[in-house]
């Protein structure tokens, strides 16, 4: 089951029916694909974790999807702040750092180096 759906993303973006479900689904899948590798597959009891039911993971995936959408629709991939100053590229290394805190208890440590 997907972490988030187009129906959940649409009201957050406030796009109404101007953006197709196919486009929003593609963004949802990309956000999930970016976050999923950092998550554990099984819990300590050995059962598979269904992240589509965990609110913090859904919210982080939703936030990632918003960033992906904004970068996708902004001219040159760089959107402007309220005062029209350009914002730096948002999908760099710090993109994942924003989600490490909230999702820490679900993240895998298998690839971490000591």
JOVEN-V826753 format. One record per pair of residues at least 12 apart in sequence whose ideal C-beta (glycine too) atoms are under 10 Angstrom apart, sorted by the first residue. I is the first residue (numbers start at 1). J is the second residue. D is the distance in whole Angstrom. If there is no record, write none. Layout:
i=I j=J d=D
i=I j=J d=D
This chain:
i=1 j=50 d=7
i=1 j=51 d=9
i=1 j=52 d=4
i=1 j=53 d=8
i=2 j=25 d=8
i=2 j=28 d=6
i=2 j=29 d=7
i=2 j=31 d=10
i=2 j=32 d=6
i=2 j=51 d=9
i=2 j=52 d=6
i=2 j=58 d=10
i=2 j=61 d=9
i=3 j=28 d=8
i=3 j=29 d=9
i=3 j=31 d=8
i=3 j=32 d=5
i=3 j=33 d=10
i=3 j=35 d=7
i=3 j=36 d=8
i=3 j=39 d=10
i=3 j=50 d=10
i=3 j=51 d=6
i=3 j=52 d=5
i=3 j=53 d=10
i=3 j=54 d=9
i=3 j=57 d=6
i=3 j=58 d=6
i=3 j=59 d=10
i=3 j=60 d=9
i=3 j=61 d=4
i=3 j=62 d=8
i=3 j=64 d=9
i=3 j=65 d=9
i=4 j=24 d=10
i=4 j=25 d=10
i=4 j=27 d=9
i=4 j=28 d=5
i=4 j=29 d=9
i=4 j=31 d=7
i=4 j=32 d=7
i=4 j=52 d=8
i=4 j=57 d=9
i=4 j=58 d=6
i=4 j=59 d=9
i=4 j=60 d=10
i=4 j=61 d=5
i=4 j=62 d=5
i=4 j=64 d=9
i=4 j=65 d=6
i=5 j=21 d=9
i=5 j=24 d=8
i=5 j=25 d=7
i=5 j=28 d=6
i=5 j=52 d=9
i=5 j=58 d=10
i=6 j=19 d=9
i=6 j=20 d=9
i=6 j=21 d=5
i=6 j=22 d=8
i=6 j=23 d=8
i=6 j=24 d=4
i=6 j=25 d=5
i=6 j=26 d=9
i=6 j=27 d=8
i=6 j=28 d=6
i=6 j=29 d=10
i=6 j=65 d=10
i=7 j=21 d=8
i=7 j=24 d=8
i=7 j=25 d=10
i=7 j=28 d=10
i=8 j=24 d=9
i=8 j=28 d=8
i=8 j=58 d=8
i=8 j=61 d=9
i=8 j=62 d=7
i=8 j=65 d=9
i=9 j=21 d=10
i=9 j=24 d=5
i=9 j=25 d=9
i=9 j=27 d=7
i=9 j=28 d=6
i=9 j=31 d=9
i=9 j=61 d=9
i=9 j=62 d=7
i=9 j=65 d=5
i=9 j=66 d=8
i=9 j=68 d=10
i=9 j=69 d=8
i=10 j=24 d=6
i=12 j=62 d=6
i=12 j=63 d=9
i=12 j=65 d=8
i=12 j=66 d=6
i=12 j=69 d=9
i=13 j=27 d=9
i=13 j=62 d=10
i=13 j=65 d=8
i=13 j=66 d=7
i=13 j=69 d=6
i=13 j=70 d=9
i=13 j=73 d=9
i=15 j=69 d=8
i=15 j=73 d=9
i=19 j=69 d=8
i=19 j=73 d=9
i=23 j=69 d=9
i=23 j=72 d=9
i=23 j=73 d=10
i=24 j=65 d=8
i=24 j=69 d=8
i=26 j=68 d=9
i=26 j=72 d=9
i=27 j=64 d=9
i=27 j=65 d=5
i=27 j=66 d=9
i=27 j=67 d=10
i=27 j=68 d=5
i=27 j=69 d=5
i=27 j=72 d=7
i=27 j=73 d=10
i=28 j=61 d=8
i=28 j=62 d=9
i=28 j=64 d=10
i=28 j=65 d=6
i=28 j=68 d=9
i=28 j=69 d=10
i=29 j=65 d=9
i=30 j=64 d=8
i=30 j=65 d=8
i=30 j=68 d=6
i=30 j=69 d=10
i=30 j=72 d=9
i=31 j=60 d=9
i=31 j=61 d=5
i=31 j=62 d=8
i=31 j=63 d=8
i=31 j=64 d=4
i=31 j=65 d=4
i=31 j=66 d=8
i=31 j=67 d=8
i=31 j=68 d=6
i=31 j=69 d=9
i=32 j=51 d=9
i=32 j=52 d=9
i=32 j=57 d=9
i=32 j=61 d=6
i=32 j=64 d=8
i=32 j=65 d=8
i=33 j=61 d=10
i=33 j=64 d=10
i=34 j=61 d=9
i=34 j=64 d=6
i=34 j=65 d=9
i=34 j=67 d=10
i=34 j=68 d=8
i=34 j=91 d=9
i=34 j=95 d=8
i=34 j=96 d=8
i=34 j=99 d=9
i=35 j=51 d=9
i=35 j=57 d=7
i=35 j=60 d=6
i=35 j=61 d=5
i=35 j=63 d=10
i=35 j=64 d=6
i=35 j=65 d=10
i=35 j=95 d=10
i=35 j=96 d=8
i=35 j=99 d=7
i=35 j=103 d=8
i=35 j=106 d=10
i=35 j=107 d=10
i=36 j=51 d=8
i=36 j=57 d=9
i=36 j=61 d=9
i=37 j=96 d=10
i=37 j=108 d=8
i=37 j=111 d=9
i=38 j=60 d=10
i=38 j=96 d=7
i=38 j=99 d=8
i=38 j=100 d=8
i=38 j=103 d=7
i=38 j=106 d=9
i=38 j=107 d=5
i=38 j=108 d=7
i=38 j=111 d=9
i=39 j=51 d=6
i=39 j=54 d=9
i=39 j=57 d=7
i=39 j=60 d=10
i=39 j=103 d=7
i=39 j=106 d=5
i=39 j=107 d=6
i=39 j=108 d=6
i=40 j=105 d=9
i=40 j=106 d=6
i=40 j=107 d=7
i=40 j=108 d=5
i=40 j=109 d=9
i=40 j=110 d=8
i=41 j=108 d=8
i=41 j=110 d=10
i=42 j=108 d=10
i=43 j=106 d=9
i=49 j=106 d=7
i=51 j=103 d=9
i=51 j=106 d=7
i=54 j=103 d=9
i=54 j=105 d=10
i=54 j=106 d=7
i=55 j=102 d=10
i=56 j=99 d=9
i=56 j=101 d=10
i=56 j=102 d=5
i=56 j=103 d=6
i=56 j=104 d=10
i=56 j=105 d=8
i=56 j=106 d=8
i=57 j=99 d=9
i=57 j=102 d=8
i=57 j=103 d=6
i=57 j=106 d=6
i=59 j=99 d=9
i=59 j=102 d=7
i=59 j=103 d=9
i=60 j=96 d=10
i=60 j=98 d=8
i=60 j=99 d=4
i=60 j=100 d=9
i=60 j=101 d=10
i=60 j=102 d=6
i=60 j=103 d=6
i=60 j=106 d=9
i=61 j=99 d=9
i=61 j=103 d=10
i=63 j=95 d=10
i=63 j=98 d=7
i=63 j=99 d=7
i=63 j=102 d=9
i=64 j=91 d=9
i=64 j=95 d=7
i=64 j=96 d=9
i=64 j=98 d=9
i=64 j=99 d=7
i=66 j=90 d=10
i=67 j=79 d=10
i=67 j=90 d=5
i=67 j=91 d=7
i=67 j=95 d=7
i=67 j=98 d=9
i=68 j=90 d=9
i=68 j=91 d=7
i=68 j=95 d=9
i=70 j=87 d=9
i=70 j=90 d=7
i=70 j=91 d=10
i=71 j=87 d=10
i=71 j=89 d=8
i=71 j=90 d=6
i=71 j=91 d=6
i=71 j=95 d=10
i=72 j=91 d=10
i=74 j=86 d=9
i=74 j=87 d=9
i=74 j=90 d=9
i=76 j=89 d=10
i=77 j=89 d=7
i=77 j=90 d=9
i=77 j=91 d=8
i=78 j=90 d=8
